[in-house]
Amino acid sequence: MSMCAEACSMGKPVFIFTPRGGKLSPKLQRFHQSLYERGLAQPLTAGVRPVDITASPLDEAGRVANEIMHRTGTLI
């Protein structure tokens, strides 16, 4: 998960490979689906070509910092 999130933070095309018959945990399946729905990643399948990313890069650290500042008025 952390490698996918870090790759998505770069604003470049991200392709996620799932081995044929690969068993993913429900949590990982939801995470991948969330990235697909937000336009941050796409499944790696035969014939896939990179496309421009239209979504904003993932910035969870910034989102959390902003929420802390919003709730408390400071980061410290």
Phi and psi restraints in degrees (range 20) as a CNS / XPLOR table:
assign (resid 1 and name C) (resid 2 and name N)
       (resid 2 and name CA) (resid 2 and name C) 1.0 -65.3 20.0 2
assign (resid 2 and name N) (resid 2 and name CA)
       (resid 2 and name C) (resid 3 and name N) 1.0 -36.1 20.0 2
assign (resid 2 and name C) (resid 3 and name N)
       (resid 3 and name CA) (resid 3 and name C) 1.0 -67.5 20.0 2
assign (resid 3 and name N) (resid 3 and name CA)
       (resid 3 and name C) (resid 4 and name N) 1.0 -39.8 20.0 2
assign (resid 3 and name C) (resid 4 and name N)
       (resid 4 and name CA) (resid 4 and name C) 1.0 -64.6 20.0 2
assign (resid 4 and name N) (resid 4 and name CA)
       (resid 4 and name C) (resid 5 and name N) 1.0 -44.6 20.0 2
assign (resid 4 and name C) (resid 5 and name N)
       (resid 5 and name CA) (resid 5 and name C) 1.0 -62.9 20.0 2
assign (resid 5 and name N) (resid 5 and name CA)
       (resid 5 and name C) (resid 6 and name N) 1.0 -42.0 20.0 2
assign (resid 5 and name C) (resid 6 and name N)
       (resid 6 and name CA) (resid 6 and name C) 1.0 -65.0 20.0 2
assign (resid 6 and name N) (resid 6 and name CA)
       (resid 6 and name C) (resid 7 and name N) 1.0 -42.2 20.0 2
assign (resid 6 and name C) (resid 7 and name N)
       (resid 7 and name CA) (resid 7 and name C) 1.0 -62.4 20.0 2
assign (resid 7 and name N) (resid 7 and name CA)
       (resid 7 and name C) (resid 8 and name N) 1.0 -40.7 20.0 2
assign (resid 7 and name C) (resid 8 and name N)
       (resid 8 and name CA) (resid 8 and name C) 1.0 -67.8 20.0 2
assign (resid 8 and name N) (resid 8 and name CA)
       (resid 8 and name C) (resid 9 and name N) 1.0 -23.1 20.0 2
assign (resid 8 and name C) (resid 9 and name N)
       (resid 9 and name CA) (resid 9 and name C) 1.0 -74.7 20.0 2
assign (resid 9 and name N) (resid 9 and name CA)
       (resid 9 and name C) (resid 10 and name N) 1.0 -11.6 20.0 2
assign (resid 9 and name C) (resid 10 and name N)
       (resid 10 and name CA) (resid 10 and name C) 1.0 -84.6 20.0 2
assign (resid 10 and name N) (resid 10 and name CA)
       (resid 10 and name C) (resid 11 and name N) 1.0 -13.9 20.0 2
assign (resid 10 and name C) (resid 11 and name N)
       (resid 11 and name CA) (resid 11 and name C) 1.0 74.3 20.0 2
assign (resid 11 and name N) (resid 11 and name CA)
       (resid 11 and name C) (resid 12 and name N) 1.0 19.8 20.0 2
assign (resid 11 and name C) (resid 12 and name N)
       (resid 12 and name CA) (resid 12 and name C) 1.0 -109.1 20.0 2
assign (resid 12 and name N) (resid 12 and name CA)
       (resid 12 and name C) (resid 13 and name N) 1.0 162.9 20.0 2
assign (resid 12 and name C) (resid 13 and name N)
       (resid 13 and name CA) (resid 13 and name C) 1.0 -59.9 20.0 2
assign (resid 13 and name N) (resid 13 and name CA)
       (resid 13 and name C) (resid 14 and name N) 1.0 133.3 20.0 2
assign (resid 13 and name C) (resid 14 and name N)
       (resid 14 and name CA) (resid 14 and name C) 1.0 -123.3 20.0 2
assign (resid 14 and name N) (resid 14 and name CA)
       (resid 14 and name C) (resid 15 and name N) 1.0 128.3 20.0 2
assign (resid 14 and name C) (resid 15 and name N)
       (resid 15 and name CA) (resid 15 and name C) 1.0 -119.3 20.0 2
assign (resid 15 and name N) (resid 15 and name CA)
       (resid 15 and name C) (resid 16 and name N) 1.0 132.3 20.0 2
assign (resid 15 and name C) (resid 16 and name N)
       (resid 16 and name CA) (resid 16 and name C) 1.0 -109.6 20.0 2
assign (resid 16 and name N) (resid 16 and name CA)
       (resid 16 and name C) (resid 17 and name N) 1.0 121.8 20.0 2
assign (resid 16 and name C) (resid 17 and name N)
       (resid 17 and name CA) (resid 17 and name C) 1.0 -91.9 20.0 2
assign (resid 17 and name N) (resid 17 and name CA)
       (resid 17 and name C) (resid 18 and name N) 1.0 129.6 20.0 2
assign (resid 17 and name C) (resid 18 and name N)
       (resid 18 and name CA) (resid 18 and name C) 1.0 -119.7 20.0 2
assign (resid 18 and name N) (resid 18 and name CA)
       (resid 18 and name C) (resid 19 and name N) 1.0 117.8 20.0 2
assign (resid 18 and name C) (resid 19 and name N)
       (resid 19 and name CA) (resid 19 and name C) 1.0 -57.8 20.0 2
assign (resid 19 and name N) (resid 19 and name CA)
       (resid 19 and name C) (resid 20 and name N) 1.0 145.7 20.0 2
assign (resid 19 and name C) (resid 20 and name N)
       (resid 20 and name CA) (resid 20 and name C) 1.0 -57.1 20.0 2
assign (resid 20 and name N) (resid 20 and name CA)
       (resid 20 and name C) (resid 21 and name N) 1.0 126.6 20.0 2
assign (resid 20 and name C) (resid 21 and name N)
       (resid 21 and name CA) (resid 21 and name C) 1.0 75.4 20.0 2
assign (resid 21 and name N) (resid 21 and name CA)
       (resid 21 and name C) (resid 22 and name N) 1.0 6.7 20.0 2
assign (resid 21 and name C) (resid 22 and name N)
       (resid 22 and name CA) (resid 22 and name C) 1.0 -65.5 20.0 2
assign (resid 22 and name N) (resid 22 and name CA)
       (resid 22 and name C) (resid 23 and name N) 1.0 134.4 20.0 2
assign (resid 22 and name C) (resid 23 and name N)
       (resid 23 and name CA) (resid 23 and name C) 1.0 -98.8 20.0 2
assign (resid 23 and name N) (resid 23 and name CA)
       (resid 23 and name C) (resid 24 and name N) 1.0 116.3 20.0 2
assign (resid 23 and name C) (resid 24 and name N)
       (resid 24 and name CA) (resid 24 and name C) 1.0 -107.1 20.0 2
assign (resid 24 and name N) (resid 24 and name CA)
       (resid 24 and name C) (resid 25 and name N) 1.0 146.3 20.0 2
assign (resid 24 and name C) (resid 25 and name N)
       (resid 25 and name CA) (resid 25 and name C) 1.0 -65.2 20.0 2
assign (resid 25 and name N) (resid 25 and name CA)
       (resid 25 and name C) (resid 26 and name N) 1.0 153.4 20.0 2
assign (resid 25 and name C) (resid 26 and name N)
       (resid 26 and name CA) (resid 26 and name C) 1.0 -56.0 20.0 2
assign (resid 26 and name N) (resid 26 and name CA)
       (resid 26 and name C) (resid 27 and name N) 1.0 -37.2 20.0 2
assign (resid 26 and name C) (resid 27 and name N)
       (resid 27 and name CA) (resid 27 and name C) 1.0 -62.6 20.0 2
assign (resid 27 and name N) (resid 27 and name CA)
       (resid 27 and name C) (resid 28 and name N) 1.0 -44.3 20.0 2
assign (resid 27 and name C) (resid 28 and name N)
       (resid 28 and name CA) (resid 28 and name C) 1.0 -68.4 20.0 2
assign (resid 28 and name N) (resid 28 and name CA)
       (resid 28 and name C) (resid 29 and name N) 1.0 -37.9 20.0 2
assign (resid 28 and name C) (resid 29 and name N)
       (resid 29 and name CA) (resid 29 and name C) 1.0 -60.8 20.0 2
assign (resid 29 and name N) (resid 29 and name CA)
       (resid 29 and name C) (resid 30 and name N) 1.0 -43.9 20.0 2
assign (resid 29 and name C) (resid 30 and name N)
       (resid 30 and name CA) (resid 30 and name C) 1.0 -64.1 20.0 2
assign (resid 30 and name N) (resid 30 and name CA)
       (resid 30 and name C) (resid 31 and name N) 1.0 -39.8 20.0 2
assign (resid 30 and name C) (resid 31 and name N)
       (resid 31 and name CA) (resid 31 and name C) 1.0 -62.7 20.0 2
assign (resid 31 and name N) (resid 31 and name CA)
       (resid 31 and name C) (resid 32 and name N) 1.0 -49.9 20.0 2
assign (resid 31 and name C) (resid 32 and name N)
       (resid 32 and name CA) (resid 32 and name C) 1.0 -58.9 20.0 2
assign (resid 32 and name N) (resid 32 and name CA)
       (resid 32 and name C) (resid 33 and name N) 1.0 -45.5 20.0 2
assign (resid 32 and name C) (resid 33 and name N)
       (resid 33 and name CA) (resid 33 and name C) 1.0 -60.0 20.0 2
assign (resid 33 and name N) (resid 33 and name CA)
       (resid 33 and name C) (resid 34 and name N) 1.0 -40.1 20.0 2
assign (resid 33 and name C) (resid 34 and name N)
       (resid 34 and name CA) (resid 34 and name C) 1.0 -61.8 20.0 2
assign (resid 34 and name N) (resid 34 and name CA)
       (resid 34 and name C) (resid 35 and name N) 1.0 -42.8 20.0 2
assign (resid 34 and name C) (resid 35 and name N)
       (resid 35 and name CA) (resid 35 and name C) 1.0 -64.9 20.0 2
assign (resid 35 and name N) (resid 35 and name CA)
       (resid 35 and name C) (resid 36 and name N) 1.0 -40.1 20.0 2
assign (resid 35 and name C) (resid 36 and name N)
       (resid 36 and name CA) (resid 36 and name C) 1.0 -63.5 20.0 2
assign (resid 36 and name N) (resid 36 and name CA)
       (resid 36 and name C) (resid 37 and name N) 1.0 -46.9 20.0 2
assign (resid 36 and name C) (resid 37 and name N)
       (resid 37 and name CA) (resid 37 and name C) 1.0 -64.8 20.0 2
assign (resid 37 and name N) (resid 37 and name CA)
       (resid 37 and name C) (resid 38 and name N) 1.0 -32.0 20.0 2
assign (resid 37 and name C) (resid 38 and name N)
       (resid 38 and name CA) (resid 38 and name C) 1.0 -83.3 20.0 2
assign (resid 38 and name N) (resid 38 and name CA)
       (resid 38 and name C) (resid 39 and name N) 1.0 -3.0 20.0 2
assign (resid 38 and name C) (resid 39 and name N)
       (resid 39 and name CA) (resid 39 and name C) 1.0 75.6 20.0 2
assign (resid 39 and name N) (resid 39 and name CA)
       (resid 39 and name C) (resid 40 and name N) 1.0 19.3 20.0 2
assign (resid 39 and name C) (resid 40 and name N)
       (resid 40 and name CA) (resid 40 and name C) 1.0 -90.5 20.0 2
assign (resid 40 and name N) (resid 40 and name CA)
       (resid 40 and name C) (resid 41 and name N) 1.0 -19.7 20.0 2
assign (resid 40 and name C) (resid 41 and name N)
       (resid 41 and name CA) (resid 41 and name C) 1.0 -152.9 20.0 2
assign (resid 41 and name N) (resid 41 and name CA)
       (resid 41 and name C) (resid 42 and name N) 1.0 167.3 20.0 2
assign (resid 41 and name C) (resid 42 and name N)
       (resid 42 and name CA) (resid 42 and name C) 1.0 -145.6 20.0 2
assign (resid 42 and name N) (resid 42 and name CA)
       (resid 42 and name C) (resid 43 and name N) 1.0 154.6 20.0 2
assign (resid 42 and name C) (resid 43 and name N)
       (resid 43 and name CA) (resid 43 and name C) 1.0 -64.8 20.0 2
assign (resid 43 and name N) (resid 43 and name CA)
       (resid 43 and name C) (resid 44 and name N) 1.0 143.3 20.0 2
assign (resid 43 and name C) (resid 44 and name N)
       (resid 44 and name CA) (resid 44 and name C) 1.0 -86.9 20.0 2
assign (resid 44 and name N) (resid 44 and name CA)
       (resid 44 and name C) (resid 45 and name N) 1.0 111.8 20.0 2
assign (resid 44 and name C) (resid 45 and name N)
       (resid 45 and name CA) (resid 45 and name C) 1.0 -130.5 20.0 2
assign (resid 45 and name N) (resid 45 and name CA)
       (resid 45 and name C) (resid 46 and name N) 1.0 163.6 20.0 2
assign (resid 45 and name C) (resid 46 and name N)
       (resid 46 and name CA) (resid 46 and name C) 1.0 -57.4 20.0 2
assign (resid 46 and name N) (resid 46 and name CA)
       (resid 46 and name C) (resid 47 and name N) 1.0 133.8 20.0 2
assign (resid 46 and name C) (resid 47 and name N)
       (resid 47 and name CA) (resid 47 and name C) 1.0 84.9 20.0 2
assign (resid 47 and name N) (resid 47 and name CA)
       (resid 47 and name C) (resid 48 and name N) 1.0 1.0 20.0 2
assign (resid 47 and name C) (resid 48 and name N)
       (resid 48 and name CA) (resid 48 and name C) 1.0 -70.2 20.0 2
assign (resid 48 and name N) (resid 48 and name CA)
       (resid 48 and name C) (resid 49 and name N) 1.0 135.2 20.0 2
assign (resid 48 and name C) (resid 49 and name N)
       (resid 49 and name CA) (resid 49 and name C) 1.0 -117.4 20.0 2
assign (resid 49 and name N) (resid 49 and name CA)
       (resid 49 and name C) (resid 50 and name N) 1.0 142.2 20.0 2
assign (resid 49 and name C) (resid 50 and name N)
       (resid 50 and name CA) (resid 50 and name C) 1.0 -57.9 20.0 2
assign (resid 50 and name N) (resid 50 and name CA)
       (resid 50 and name C) (resid 51 and name N) 1.0 143.0 20.0 2
assign (resid 50 and name C) (resid 51 and name N)
       (resid 51 and name CA) (resid 51 and name C) 1.0 -127.6 20.0 2
assign (resid 51 and name N) (resid 51 and name CA)
       (resid 51 and name C) (resid 52 and name N) 1.0 162.0 20.0 2
assign (resid 51 and name C) (resid 52 and name N)
       (resid 52 and name CA) (resid 52 and name C) 1.0 -65.6 20.0 2
assign (resid 52 and name N) (resid 52 and name CA)
       (resid 52 and name C) (resid 53 and name N) 1.0 140.5 20.0 2
assign (resid 52 and name C) (resid 53 and name N)
       (resid 53 and name CA) (resid 53 and name C) 1.0 -82.8 20.0 2
assign (resid 53 and name N) (resid 53 and name CA)
       (resid 53 and name C) (resid 54 and name N) 1.0 127.1 20.0 2
assign (resid 53 and name C) (resid 54 and name N)
       (resid 54 and name CA) (resid 54 and name C) 1.0 -101.4 20.0 2
assign (resid 54 and name N) (resid 54 and name CA)
       (resid 54 and name C) (resid 55 and name N) 1.0 -18.1 20.0 2
assign (resid 54 and name C) (resid 55 and name N)
       (resid 55 and name CA) (resid 55 and name C) 1.0 -82.4 20.0 2
assign (resid 55 and name N) (resid 55 and name CA)
       (resid 55 and name C) (resid 56 and name N) 1.0 155.2 20.0 2
assign (resid 55 and name C) (resid 56 and name N)
       (resid 56 and name CA) (resid 56 and name C) 1.0 -68.7 20.0 2
assign (resid 56 and name N) (resid 56 and name CA)
       (resid 56 and name C) (resid 57 and name N) 1.0 143.8 20.0 2
assign (resid 56 and name C) (resid 57 and name N)
       (resid 57 and name CA) (resid 57 and name C) 1.0 -57.9 20.0 2
assign (resid 57 and name N) (resid 57 and name CA)
       (resid 57 and name C) (resid 58 and name N) 1.0 151.0 20.0 2
assign (resid 57 and name C) (resid 58 and name N)
       (resid 58 and name CA) (resid 58 and name C) 1.0 -68.4 20.0 2
assign (resid 58 and name N) (resid 58 and name CA)
       (resid 58 and name C) (resid 59 and name N) 1.0 130.2 20.0 2
assign (resid 58 and name C) (resid 59 and name N)
       (resid 59 and name CA) (resid 59 and name C) 1.0 -142.1 20.0 2
assign (resid 59 and name N) (resid 59 and name CA)
       (resid 59 and name C) (resid 60 and name N) 1.0 69.0 20.0 2
assign (resid 59 and name C) (resid 60 and name N)
       (resid 60 and name CA) (resid 60 and name C) 1.0 -68.1 20.0 2
assign (resid 60 and name N) (resid 60 and name CA)
       (resid 60 and name C) (resid 61 and name N) 1.0 -36.0 20.0 2
assign (resid 60 and name C) (resid 61 and name N)
       (resid 61 and name CA) (resid 61 and name C) 1.0 -63.3 20.0 2
assign (resid 61 and name N) (resid 61 and name CA)
       (resid 61 and name C) (resid 62 and name N) 1.0 -42.9 20.0 2
assign (resid 61 and name C) (resid 62 and name N)
       (resid 62 and name CA) (resid 62 and name C) 1.0 -65.1 20.0 2
assign (resid 62 and name N) (resid 62 and name CA)
       (resid 62 and name C) (resid 63 and name N) 1.0 -39.4 20.0 2
assign (resid 62 and name C) (resid 63 and name N)
       (resid 63 and name CA) (resid 63 and name C) 1.0 -63.2 20.0 2
assign (resid 63 and name N) (resid 63 and name CA)
       (resid 63 and name C) (resid 64 and name N) 1.0 -43.2 20.0 2
assign (resid 63 and name C) (resid 64 and name N)
       (resid 64 and name CA) (resid 64 and name C) 1.0 -66.2 20.0 2
assign (resid 64 and name N) (resid 64 and name CA)
       (resid 64 and name C) (resid 65 and name N) 1.0 -44.1 20.0 2
assign (resid 64 and name C) (resid 65 and name N)
       (resid 65 and name CA) (resid 65 and name C) 1.0 -60.5 20.0 2
assign (resid 65 and name N) (resid 65 and name CA)
       (resid 65 and name C) (resid 66 and name N) 1.0 -42.6 20.0 2
assign (resid 65 and name C) (resid 66 and name N)
       (resid 66 and name CA) (resid 66 and name C) 1.0 -63.1 20.0 2
assign (resid 66 and name N) (resid 66 and name CA)
       (resid 66 and name C) (resid 67 and name N) 1.0 -39.0 20.0 2
assign (resid 66 and name C) (resid 67 and name N)
       (resid 67 and name CA) (resid 67 and name C) 1.0 -66.2 20.0 2
assign (resid 67 and name N) (resid 67 and name CA)
       (resid 67 and name C) (resid 68 and name N) 1.0 -40.9 20.0 2
assign (resid 67 and name C) (resid 68 and name N)
       (resid 68 and name CA) (resid 68 and name C) 1.0 -61.8 20.0 2
assign (resid 68 and name N) (resid 68 and name CA)
       (resid 68 and name C) (resid 69 and name N) 1.0 -45.9 20.0 2
assign (resid 68 and name C) (resid 69 and name N)
       (resid 69 and name CA) (resid 69 and name C) 1.0 -62.9 20.0 2
assign (resid 69 and name N) (resid 69 and name CA)
       (resid 69 and name C) (resid 70 and name N) 1.0 -40.0 20.0 2
assign (resid 69 and name C) (resid 70 and name N)
       (resid 70 and name CA) (resid 70 and name C) 1.0 -62.1 20.0 2
assign (resid 70 and name N) (resid 70 and name CA)
       (resid 70 and name C) (resid 71 and name N) 1.0 -42.6 20.0 2
assign (resid 70 and name C) (resid 71 and name N)
       (resid 71 and name CA) (resid 71 and name C) 1.0 -78.8 20.0 2
assign (resid 71 and name N) (resid 71 and name CA)
       (resid 71 and name C) (resid 72 and name N) 1.0 -33.9 20.0 2
assign (resid 71 and name C) (resid 72 and name N)
       (resid 72 and name CA) (resid 72 and name C) 1.0 -114.1 20.0 2
assign (resid 72 and name N) (resid 72 and name CA)
       (resid 72 and name C) (resid 73 and name N) 1.0 -18.3 20.0 2
assign (resid 72 and name C) (resid 73 and name N)
       (resid 73 and name CA) (resid 73 and name C) 1.0 85.2 20.0 2
assign (resid 73 and name N) (resid 73 and name CA)
       (resid 73 and name C) (resid 74 and name N) 1.0 -2.5 20.0 2
assign (resid 73 and name C) (resid 74 and name N)
       (resid 74 and name CA) (resid 74 and name C) 1.0 -157.1 20.0 2
assign (resid 74 and name N) (resid 74 and name CA)
       (resid 74 and name C) (resid 75 and name N) 1.0 159.7 20.0 2
assign (resid 74 and name C) (resid 75 and name N)
       (resid 75 and name CA) (resid 75 and name C) 1.0 -93.5 20.0 2
assign (resid 75 and name N) (resid 75 and name CA)
       (resid 75 and name C) (resid 76 and name N) 1.0 -11.2 20.0 2
